[in-house]
Amino acid sequence: MPGFLDKERTIAGPGFNRWLVPPAALAIHLCIGMAYGFSVFWLPLSKALATAGKGAACGKDVGFFAQLFTTQCDWSVATLGWMYTLFFVFLGCSAAIWGGWLERAGPRKAGVVSALCWCGGMALSAIGIHLHQFWLMILGSGVIGGIGLGLGYISPVSTLIKWFPDRRGMATGMAIMGFGGGAMIGSPLAAELLKVFSTPTDVGVAPTFLVMAAIYFVFMMAGALLYRVPATGWKPAGWTPPPPSANAMITQRHVHVKKVWGIPQFWLIWIVLCMNVSAGIGVIGMASPMLQEVFGGALINVQARYADLDKTQLTAIGVIAAGFTALLSLFNIGGRFFWASISDKLGRKLTYAIFFVLGGLLYASIPSAAGAGNKLLFVGAFCIILSMYGGGFATVPAYLADLFGTQFVGAIHGRLLTAWATAGILGPVVVNYMREYQLGLGIPREQVYNQTMYILVGMLVIGFIANLLVRPLADKWFMTDAELATEKKLAHEKAAASEVGTGSGAGGTTSPALVALAWAAVGIPLAWGVYRTLLSASKFFN
């Protein structure tokens, strides 16, 4: 008898409703997506000892490594920000390293490990906060949590693509939308918990971490246990796979994950994702200061540049900029589902071509919009750009499945995420350092982003060319029937649901009430997060 977490125990019976799998994926992605919202903790943590009356901010002579172990002074925000960097470095690395294991172990086991790492990492970080040992936070959330991020991020990809061969883009778009939406729920939740737990002598971050870890653990375990994989040969009722000649960009065969490093098409898509993400992630981090510095007092109907505003006016435009950031997050989330679903109709290659052409035109228009003081065009351009940034993440798993087949798509996707880790460094470095360079030349703040926009257009041109060069794979890259049969056996796909009984919950007809309950469990928190984000975004229009 296989173990409860083994892949054999997750093979669905004939009556299983495939619409139970997307909310399971969302339950995990909405939790790990809080990685985007960790900045809500930076300011309280930078004042932890000062609040307790035990110290003050570390001086400039206290470097990063000294701050890892010091108990005498507060960590700087810049030091705390390294945890954010580590999230995505370890996400990419863990997804690349353990993607092949995930395909054989199945999504349930990977989801459970992800829950243990992500939530256990937060608990370890809480201990680090209590002891004021930053190295424990780095180990807990940065390293262990980052591994949980990687496994949780790719855990549903292969499963969803196999459940929805007729709508690959829509299926992965639903799950990856959750990762982008995690901060919309987690950030306001964290803010409310900080209000509850903070005292005159405690910033309240440690108990907030513990409570959020407990909540996330329940949701992530529920999602992992709901995962099911289709039996070998399953297909949706009434759906017929397109003949091989119908679309040469969609293969019916499969590539082994071990071969992808040597396949040109893999590296072309790597460049496609890296350039799309680099351009988008570069402006995400600078969206708030960019709006404030470009339009200055015009945001509050005052004819003054940013540098000439007083503290009250700076606070007022800061609130408006926060609303702008919230608006961008909504388009980021919506774009993940919208563009991925559209790609099912247009094809992945054409969808990415739209990203690069339309994105390039929009980036190029921003200096003109800023120079003319056209806030509507400026904001509208960035909203569409952020929708395509999110859409790029959500569309790429289906792109990979089209080209490389579905047998190892989760593992291949994991290796492709090294492009994300690269873009996470490249994009912000280009935007931030170009800004500093321009300021150093004495260029006015409202003009320092113009040159950067043209550099980002250049990145999109590189991505467009790479996408244009993508062609169907040659026969030599695909597994033979014998090799595929061996891999299916190793992946435990020969077992049928009847072989393991229905005690695992895999067999029998799925109750419609269970499907409705699963969607409500993820839909209600997501709706609350959207509501809170809309409240923040409304400040921009007010």
Phi, psi and omega per residue, in radians:
M1 nan 2.190 -3.141
P2 -1.199 2.734 3.098
G3 -1.182 2.802 -3.043
F4 -1.038 -0.590 -3.089
L5 -1.562 -0.083 -3.092
D6 -1.235 2.719 -3.054
K7 -1.086 -0.574 -3.128
E8 -1.044 -0.540 -3.115
R9 -1.393 -0.046 -3.111
T10 -1.933 0.101 -3.127
I11 -1.311 2.181 -3.013
A12 -1.311 2.549 3.054
G13 -1.415 3.102 -3.039
P14 -1.077 -0.525 -3.059
G15 -1.658 0.179 -3.069
F16 -1.239 2.394 3.130
N17 -1.595 2.028 -3.061
R18 -1.130 -0.305 -3.120
W19 -1.329 0.019 3.023
L20 -1.465 -0.308 -3.080
V21 -1.346 -0.754 3.131
P22 -0.998 -0.764 3.096
P23 -1.152 -0.491 3.058
A24 -1.117 -0.758 3.102
A25 -1.148 -0.724 3.127
L26 -1.092 -0.650 -3.129
A27 -1.023 -0.654 3.126
I28 -1.380 -0.784 -3.081
H29 -1.179 -0.611 3.111
L30 -1.155 -0.484 3.120
C31 -1.379 -0.891 -3.097
I32 -1.261 -0.319 3.101
G33 -1.147 -0.205 3.072
M34 -1.087 -0.248 3.071
A35 -0.948 -0.603 3.113
Y36 -1.192 -0.400 -3.029
G37 -1.809 0.166 -3.070
F38 -1.149 -0.280 -3.134
S39 -1.102 -0.292 3.111
V40 -1.113 -0.367 -3.118
F41 -1.603 -0.239 -2.971
W42 -1.103 -0.873 -3.090
L43 -1.108 -0.823 3.076
P44 -1.013 -0.736 -3.117
L45 -1.180 -0.513 3.136
S46 -1.280 -0.108 3.138
K47 -2.182 0.304 -3.019
A48 -1.075 -0.888 -3.106
L49 -1.257 -0.656 3.123
A50 -1.082 -0.694 3.112
T51 -1.115 -0.659 -3.139
A52 -1.417 -0.038 -3.136
G53 1.284 0.448 -3.067
K54 -1.970 -0.011 -3.100
G55 3.016 -3.001 3.117
A56 -2.436 -3.039 -3.116
A57 -1.111 2.514 3.090
C58 -1.127 2.443 3.121
G59 -1.329 3.011 -3.115
K60 -1.131 -0.357 3.136
D61 -1.389 -0.142 3.109
V62 -1.675 1.816 -3.075
G63 -1.375 -3.107 -3.087
F64 -1.026 -0.833 -3.071
F65 -1.180 -0.577 3.070
A66 -1.162 -0.608 3.139
Q67 -1.229 -0.341 3.103
L68 -1.073 -0.531 -2.997
F69 -2.123 -0.176 -3.059
T70 -1.175 2.524 3.014
T71 -2.108 0.188 -3.033
Q72 -1.806 -0.286 -3.110
C73 -2.574 2.792 -3.092
D74 -1.358 2.555 3.094
W75 -1.205 2.604 3.060
S76 -1.445 2.756 3.102
V77 -1.081 -0.648 3.124
A78 -1.087 -0.695 3.108
T79 -1.159 -0.770 3.130
L80 -1.077 -0.576 -3.119
G81 -1.094 -0.331 3.105
W82 -1.102 -0.459 3.105
M83 -1.113 -0.676 3.106
Y84 -1.075 -0.740 3.105
T85 -1.099 -0.764 -3.112
L86 -1.118 -0.578 3.097
F87 -0.867 -0.904 -2.973
F88 -1.485 -0.425 3.017
V89 -1.154 -0.852 -3.114
F90 -1.306 -0.468 3.012
L91 -1.033 -0.904 -3.128
G92 -1.120 -0.738 -3.098
C93 -1.189 -0.799 -3.113
S94 -1.175 -0.661 3.102
A95 -1.119 -0.666 3.132
A96 -1.241 -0.698 -3.055
I97 -1.306 -0.777 -3.011
W98 -1.840 0.186 3.117
G99 -1.073 -0.718 3.114
G100 -1.134 -0.702 3.079
W101 -1.068 -0.701 -3.128
L102 -1.038 -0.726 -3.112
E103 -1.064 -0.606 -3.116
R104 -1.527 -0.581 -3.100
A105 -1.397 -0.458 -3.137
G106 1.644 2.802 -3.043
P107 -1.228 -0.507 -3.113
R108 -1.131 -0.859 -3.129
K109 -1.104 -0.727 3.133
A110 -1.124 -0.679 3.121
G111 -1.134 -0.689 3.118
V112 -1.159 -0.764 3.104
V113 -1.093 -0.699 3.102
S114 -1.056 -0.765 3.132
A115 -1.096 -0.767 3.134
L116 -1.100 -0.725 -3.112
C117 -1.246 -0.862 -3.071
W118 -1.141 -0.854 -3.105
C119 -1.327 -0.673 3.058
G120 -1.101 -0.645 3.096
G121 -1.119 -0.692 3.093
M122 -1.139 -0.686 3.116
A123 -1.129 -0.723 3.104
L124 -1.142 -0.635 3.087
S125 -1.117 -0.654 3.106
A126 -1.064 -0.683 3.077
I127 -1.128 -0.727 3.108
G128 -1.066 -0.673 3.102
I129 -1.153 -0.771 -3.131
H130 -1.071 -0.710 3.141
L131 -1.525 -0.111 -3.048
H132 0.965 0.903 3.094
Q133 -2.120 1.784 -3.051
F134 -1.161 -0.480 3.139
W135 -1.098 -0.532 3.080
L136 -1.222 -0.594 3.072
M137 -1.196 -0.721 3.103
I138 -1.069 -0.813 3.136
L139 -1.156 -0.759 -3.060
G140 -1.209 -1.209 -3.081
S141 -1.405 -0.690 -3.066
G142 -1.211 -0.898 -3.054
V143 -1.569 -1.087 -3.108
I144 -1.128 -0.784 3.097
G145 -1.102 -0.668 3.116
G146 -1.107 -0.631 3.062
I147 -1.135 -0.725 3.075
G148 -1.077 -0.638 3.076
L149 -1.033 -0.866 -3.091
G150 -1.074 -0.828 -3.123
L151 -1.179 -0.698 3.133
G152 -1.185 -0.616 -3.099
Y153 -1.143 -0.769 -3.058
I154 -1.634 -0.130 -3.055
S155 -0.993 -0.663 -3.098
P156 -1.591 -0.145 -2.940
V157 -1.051 -0.997 -3.106
S158 -1.075 -0.706 -3.107
T159 -1.126 -0.804 -3.125
L160 -1.132 -0.690 3.138
I161 -1.121 -0.625 3.121
K162 -1.295 -0.545 3.096
W163 -1.337 -0.484 -3.071
F164 -2.181 1.077 3.117
P165 -1.135 -0.348 3.140
D166 -1.482 -0.335 -3.121
R167 -2.509 1.106 -3.059
R168 -1.083 -0.796 -3.102
G169 -1.103 -0.811 -3.135
M170 -1.046 -0.733 -3.072
A171 -1.131 -0.867 3.140
T172 -1.236 -0.518 3.087
G173 -1.085 -0.666 3.121
M174 -1.081 -0.784 -3.092
A175 -1.241 -0.843 -3.058
I176 -1.249 -0.385 2.962
M177 -1.023 -0.634 -3.135
G178 -1.113 -0.645 3.137
F179 -1.123 -0.718 3.099
G180 -1.204 -0.489 -3.108
G181 -1.550 -0.115 -3.097
G182 -1.018 -0.697 -3.125
A183 -1.230 -0.482 3.112
M184 -1.112 -0.527 3.088
I185 -1.586 -0.820 -3.018
G186 -1.177 -0.699 -3.090
S187 -1.120 -0.899 3.087
P188 -1.144 -0.589 3.072
L189 -1.088 -0.786 3.119
A190 -1.088 -0.704 3.136
A191 -1.086 -0.710 3.123
E192 -1.184 -0.713 -3.142
L193 -1.172 -0.636 3.096
L194 -1.089 -0.638 3.085
K195 -1.127 -0.647 -3.111
V196 -1.237 -0.769 -2.982
F197 -1.621 -0.303 -3.107
S198 -1.272 2.510 3.111
T199 -2.316 3.047 3.096
P200 -1.046 -0.333 -3.117
T201 -2.080 0.091 -3.104
D202 -2.541 2.233 -3.125
V203 -1.289 -0.246 3.021
G204 1.429 0.184 -3.088
V205 -1.275 -0.687 -3.096
A206 -1.058 -0.896 3.092
P207 -1.144 -0.524 3.075
T208 -1.098 -0.755 3.089
F209 -1.023 -0.789 -3.087
L210 -1.139 -0.751 -3.141
V211 -1.152 -0.779 3.136
M212 -1.136 -0.646 3.099
A213 -1.080 -0.718 3.141
A214 -1.150 -0.764 3.128
I215 -1.116 -0.808 -3.134
Y216 -1.099 -0.660 -3.116
F217 -1.090 -0.731 3.122
V218 -1.084 -0.824 -3.108
F219 -1.170 -0.755 -3.087
M220 -1.201 -0.675 3.101
M221 -1.168 -0.693 3.092
A222 -1.073 -0.744 3.110
G223 -1.115 -0.769 -3.132
A224 -1.090 -0.702 -3.102
L225 -1.297 -0.352 3.087
L226 -1.452 -0.253 -3.131
Y227 -1.036 2.389 2.984
R228 -2.402 2.617 3.064
V229 -1.975 2.538 -3.140
P230 -1.269 2.611 3.065
A231 -1.145 2.682 3.134
T232 -0.984 2.273 3.126
G233 1.556 -0.063 -3.135
W234 -1.169 2.556 3.017
K235 -2.625 2.701 -3.124
P236 -1.059 2.546 3.136
A237 -1.047 2.275 3.095
G238 1.415 0.004 -3.134
W239 -1.771 2.327 3.100
T240 -2.037 2.180 3.124
P241 -0.978 2.424 3.121
P242 -1.127 2.527 3.098
P243 -1.098 2.636 -3.089
P244 -0.926 -0.558 -3.089
S245 -1.392 -0.216 -3.056
A246 -1.179 -0.694 3.129
N247 -2.581 1.849 -3.059
A248 -1.135 -0.338 -3.126
M249 -1.424 -0.123 3.105
I250 -2.031 1.904 -3.080
T251 -1.554 2.694 3.019
Q252 -1.769 0.015 -3.103
R253 -1.845 -3.047 -2.994
H254 -2.427 2.485 3.110
V255 -1.881 2.420 3.088
H256 -1.327 2.450 -3.091
V257 -1.049 -0.501 -3.113
K258 -1.151 -0.356 -3.076
K259 -1.565 -0.263 -2.903
V260 -1.155 -0.507 -3.135
W261 -1.055 -0.438 -3.099
G262 -1.718 0.080 -3.085
I263 -1.695 2.138 -3.102
P264 -0.982 -0.677 -3.102
Q265 -1.083 -0.585 3.110
F266 -1.085 -0.774 -3.110
W267 -1.239 -0.535 3.062
L268 -1.132 -0.762 3.108
I269 -1.210 -0.568 3.051
W270 -1.012 -0.786 3.114
I271 -1.163 -0.720 3.118
V272 -0.977 -0.890 -3.119
L273 -1.167 -0.756 -3.106
C274 -1.068 -0.774 -3.119
M275 -1.207 -0.720 3.131
N276 -1.109 -0.769 -3.117
V277 -1.268 -0.699 -3.136
S278 -1.016 -0.787 -3.139
A279 -1.125 -0.766 -3.095
G280 -1.257 -0.798 -3.057
I281 -1.219 -0.437 3.116
G282 -1.144 -0.675 -3.122
V283 -1.510 -0.391 3.115
I284 -1.039 -0.836 -3.090
G285 -1.182 -0.367 -3.081
M286 -1.997 0.198 -3.051
A287 -1.049 -0.821 -3.089
S288 -1.130 -0.948 3.122
P289 -1.128 -0.533 -3.139
M290 -1.093 -0.837 -3.140
L291 -1.074 -0.762 -3.096
Q292 -1.156 -0.756 -3.078
E293 -1.308 -0.546 -3.121
V294 -1.285 -0.788 -3.028
F295 -1.782 -0.369 3.062
G296 0.918 -2.285 -3.080
G297 -1.155 -0.310 3.132
A298 -1.046 -0.402 3.120
L299 -1.162 -0.417 3.127
I300 -2.139 0.458 3.082
N301 1.052 0.668 3.062
V302 -2.063 2.232 -3.121
Q303 -1.441 1.402 3.136
A304 -2.718 2.579 3.086
R305 -1.318 2.883 -3.111
Y306 -0.992 -0.752 -3.077
A307 -1.177 -0.297 -3.080
D308 -1.725 0.026 -3.095
L309 -1.435 2.599 3.067
D310 -1.521 3.103 -3.050
K311 -1.072 -0.704 3.141
T312 -1.110 -0.746 3.125
Q313 -1.191 -0.662 3.096
L314 -1.110 -0.672 3.090
T315 -1.114 -0.709 -3.116
A316 -1.132 -0.773 -3.135
I317 -1.305 -0.415 3.051
G318 -1.112 -0.675 3.089
V319 -1.123 -0.729 3.126
I320 -1.141 -0.709 3.126
A321 -1.131 -0.610 3.073
A322 -1.109 -0.665 3.070
G323 -1.135 -0.659 3.075
F324 -1.084 -0.761 3.115
T325 -1.083 -0.724 3.108
A326 -1.110 -0.688 3.112
L327 -1.089 -0.715 3.115
L328 -1.102 -0.663 -3.131
S329 -1.126 -0.619 3.104
L330 -1.137 -0.729 3.113
F331 -1.214 -0.580 3.064
N332 -1.059 -0.791 -3.124
I333 -1.195 -0.897 -3.101
G334 -1.073 -0.632 -3.140
G335 -1.116 -0.545 -3.135
R336 -1.084 -0.746 3.135
F337 -1.390 -0.745 -3.066
F338 -1.095 -0.957 -3.054
W339 -1.207 -0.645 3.116
A340 -1.125 -0.665 3.109
S341 -1.203 -0.722 3.106
I342 -1.065 -0.584 -3.104
S343 -1.126 -0.405 3.065
D344 -1.120 -0.493 3.129
K345 -1.606 -0.760 -3.043
L346 -1.484 -0.432 -2.987
G347 1.668 2.634 -3.052
R348 -1.214 -0.712 -3.068
K349 -1.099 -0.773 3.130
L350 -1.175 -0.656 3.131
T351 -1.068 -0.784 3.117
Y352 -1.194 -0.574 3.069
A353 -1.059 -0.687 3.086
I354 -1.115 -0.758 3.107
F355 -0.923 -0.828 -3.020
F356 -1.333 -0.724 -3.121
V357 -1.227 -0.915 -3.134
L358 -1.140 -0.723 3.108
G359 -1.073 -0.746 3.117
G360 -1.067 -0.741 3.111
L361 -1.117 -0.689 -3.115
L362 -1.217 -0.767 3.086
Y363 -1.047 -0.743 -3.120
A364 -1.157 -0.449 -3.115
S365 -1.421 -0.296 -3.013
I366 -1.128 -0.768 3.089
P367 -1.009 -0.686 3.125
S368 -1.168 -0.739 3.128
A369 -1.100 -0.714 3.127
A370 -1.159 -0.755 -3.133
G371 -1.099 -0.601 3.137
A372 -1.470 -0.090 -3.110
G373 1.232 0.432 -3.105
N374 -1.536 1.619 -3.101
K375 -1.159 -0.638 -3.104
L376 -1.089 -0.821 -3.141
L377 -1.165 -0.709 3.139
F378 -1.055 -0.904 -3.107
V379 -1.184 -0.730 -3.140
G380 -1.074 -0.694 3.124
A381 -1.087 -0.797 -3.117
F382 -1.200 -0.581 3.102
C383 -1.104 -0.785 3.130
I384 -1.186 -0.695 3.107
I385 -1.036 -0.774 -3.126
L386 -1.206 -0.519 3.070
S387 -1.151 -0.639 3.136
M388 -1.361 -0.480 3.019
Y389 -1.078 -0.876 3.092
G390 -1.148 -0.676 3.132
G391 -1.087 -0.560 3.106
G392 -1.104 -0.728 3.099
F393 -1.102 -0.750 -3.016
A394 -1.346 -0.446 -3.074
T395 -1.510 -0.477 -2.997
V396 -1.133 -0.599 3.095
P397 -1.057 -0.696 3.112
A398 -1.192 -0.609 3.081
Y399 -1.046 -0.787 3.119
L400 -1.124 -0.734 3.136
A401 -1.108 -0.658 3.113
D402 -1.071 -0.758 -3.026
L403 -1.490 -0.699 -2.980
F404 -1.900 0.008 -3.102
G405 1.455 3.071 -3.007
T406 -1.767 -0.199 -3.022
Q407 -1.058 -0.727 -3.109
F408 -2.137 0.451 -3.023
V409 -1.109 -0.591 3.110
G410 -1.135 -0.752 3.136
A411 -1.194 -0.708 3.116
I412 -1.136 -0.719 3.085
H413 -1.059 -0.685 3.103
G414 -1.038 -0.753 3.127
R415 -1.217 -0.559 3.122
L416 -1.177 -0.443 -3.094
L417 -1.183 -0.149 2.980
T418 -1.095 -0.410 3.051
A419 -1.160 -0.629 3.101
W420 -1.142 -0.787 3.124
A421 -1.042 -0.696 3.108
T422 -1.161 -0.767 -3.128
A423 -1.147 -0.553 3.130
G424 -1.114 -0.380 3.068
I425 -1.667 -0.797 -3.033
L426 -1.110 -0.869 -3.058
G427 -1.066 -0.988 -3.141
P428 -1.063 -0.630 3.139
V429 -1.095 -0.782 -3.134
V430 -1.073 -0.857 -3.075
V431 -1.178 -0.837 -3.051
N432 -1.188 -0.802 -3.088
Y433 -1.280 -0.571 3.053
M434 -1.129 -0.660 3.101
R435 -1.088 -0.840 3.142
E436 -1.106 -0.690 3.135
Y437 -1.102 -0.770 -3.122
Q438 -1.150 -0.712 3.103
L439 -1.102 -0.657 3.119
G440 -1.107 -0.466 3.114
L441 -1.439 -0.057 3.136
G442 1.498 0.222 3.122
I443 -1.256 2.383 3.135
P444 -0.992 2.585 -3.079
R445 -0.996 -0.614 -3.092
E446 -1.242 -0.155 -3.124
Q447 -2.014 -0.030 -3.003
V448 -1.228 -0.277 -3.093
Y449 -1.645 -0.143 -3.057
N450 -1.044 -0.881 -3.116
Q451 -1.108 -0.633 3.137
T452 -1.064 -0.701 -3.127
M453 -1.060 -0.668 3.141
Y454 -1.242 -0.573 3.048
I455 -1.127 -0.718 3.110
L456 -1.143 -0.606 3.036
V457 -1.053 -0.719 3.103
G458 -1.060 -0.689 3.084
M459 -1.068 -0.736 -3.132
L460 -1.176 -0.570 3.066
V461 -1.103 -0.739 3.091
I462 -1.067 -0.779 3.107
G463 -1.088 -0.686 3.127
F464 -1.094 -0.760 -3.141
I465 -1.130 -0.756 3.130
A466 -1.071 -0.742 3.127
N467 -1.138 -0.655 3.139
L468 -1.108 -0.531 -3.090
L469 -1.452 -0.141 -3.116
V470 -1.188 2.227 3.139
R471 -2.268 2.819 3.038
P472 -1.004 2.625 -3.086
L473 -1.302 2.590 3.036
A474 -1.254 2.716 -3.084
D475 -1.023 -0.513 -3.042
K476 -1.115 -0.346 -3.094
W477 -1.473 -0.306 -3.042
F478 -1.497 2.642 3.067
M479 -1.251 2.578 3.004
T480 -1.309 2.943 3.123
D481 -1.051 -0.663 3.141
A482 -1.170 -0.733 3.118
E483 -1.134 -0.698 3.118
L484 -1.115 -0.720 3.129
A485 -1.087 -0.688 3.102
T486 -1.113 -0.760 -3.130
E487 -1.181 -0.651 3.102
K488 -1.122 -0.639 3.112
K489 -1.171 -0.749 3.107
L490 -1.123 -0.555 3.134
A491 -1.507 0.099 3.072
H492 1.101 0.557 -3.114
E493 -1.520 -0.107 -3.134
K494 -1.340 -0.410 -3.121
A495 -1.159 2.585 3.060
A496 -1.950 2.781 -3.090
A497 -1.023 -0.613 -3.101
S498 -1.159 -0.409 -3.119
E499 -1.254 -0.397 -3.102
V500 -1.943 0.082 3.109
G501 1.354 3.063 -3.135
T502 -1.760 0.106 3.122
G503 -1.111 -0.424 3.133
S504 -1.327 -0.134 -3.091
G505 1.518 0.070 -3.061
A506 -1.452 -0.503 -3.060
G507 -1.576 3.075 3.094
G508 1.393 3.017 3.141
T509 -1.474 2.362 3.140
T510 -1.289 2.292 3.118
S511 -1.209 2.283 3.071
P512 -1.030 -0.532 3.122
A513 -1.133 -0.645 3.119
L514 -1.151 -0.716 3.106
V515 -1.099 -0.787 3.136
A516 -1.104 -0.721 3.137
L517 -1.125 -0.714 -3.140
A518 -1.105 -0.758 3.136
W519 -1.190 -0.637 3.106
A520 -1.143 -0.644 -3.102
A521 -1.092 -0.582 3.103
V522 -1.712 -0.491 -3.083
G523 -1.248 -0.686 -3.112
I524 -1.151 -0.861 3.071
P525 -1.065 -0.664 -3.139
L526 -1.142 -0.720 3.113
A527 -1.109 -0.669 3.099
W528 -1.122 -0.725 3.110
G529 -1.122 -0.720 3.100
V530 -1.111 -0.720 3.132
Y531 -1.061 -0.813 3.136
R532 -1.120 -0.633 3.132
T533 -1.220 -0.669 3.090
L534 -1.107 -0.657 3.084
L535 -1.059 -0.743 3.122
S536 -1.186 -0.717 -3.123
A537 -1.155 -0.510 -3.117
S538 -1.102 -0.436 3.133
K539 -1.129 -0.497 3.106
F540 -1.140 -0.728 -3.094
F541 -1.363 -0.479 3.104
N542 -1.274 nan nan
